[in-house]
Amino acid sequence: MKVTVQFNIRMTFAFIGLEVLTYPIHPIHPHDLTPSHVKTWFPESVVLQDVIGLTSAVLGIVASMYIVRALWNRLFPSLCQWNEITLAESYAVSLLAAMLIY
């Protein structure tokens, strides 16, 4: 499979969707120790904060797995002659990236 302009556009929208899915758990000010958006939306309901936060995190992880796999399988086999990866391997790559970033 080749990387095309249409593929890049779809991946851009997929990344925007990922950001929307994980928006509730993003901090309001990333460089401060401010609470996440969901905590300000529902300050009185810890249960609702936890349910929305957990749902957002799980959906974000699943979406990132598909995005990483799609990008890897389109880009690296043609550039580097590397093998395609599975969803489990894309999850591992996502974990590695998260550990290196945070």
Secondary structure, DSSP 8 states (H G I E B T S, - for coil): ----HHHHHHHHHHHHHHHHHHGGGSBSSTTTT--BHHHHHSTT-HHHHHHHHHHHHHHHHHHHHHHHHHHHHHHHHHHH------HHHHHHHHHHHHHHH-
